């Protein structure tokens, strides 16, 4: 199984570096980088800032998987709407879905990127760990 290392940066984005076993490694580079950007809220300016961050990642020869990570369904819907062309996937904390569930489903129906609902416990860390598992597994299946 892949070895995982998660770094927490000062701007609250998370970078995870995954080292794959030799037989799963791409020929071009030996390491795949998975970058997770954390959705900080509903303000459109913050979402646009994250879009700019996504666009600004250097495109190297190695494989990159960019995932938007939102703390609420509402934030996920807004982030999906604003940034689906730059992201490879969206993971959000489902919590207690109610009225926002319909909003999420409408947004997801329009997108061609994987969207995963994760129920987080008291610690937000469970969202990030679950997101890594889901998205890495999906990527390795391709």
PyMOL commands that set and color helices and strands:
alter all, ss='L'
color gray80, all
select helices_A, chain A and resi 22-24+44-56+73-83+100-110+125-141
alter helices_A, ss='H'
color red, helices_A
select strands_A, chain A and resi 3-8+14-19+32-39+64-70+89-93+114-118
alter strands_A, ss='S'
color yellow, strands_A
deselect
rebuild
show_as cartoon
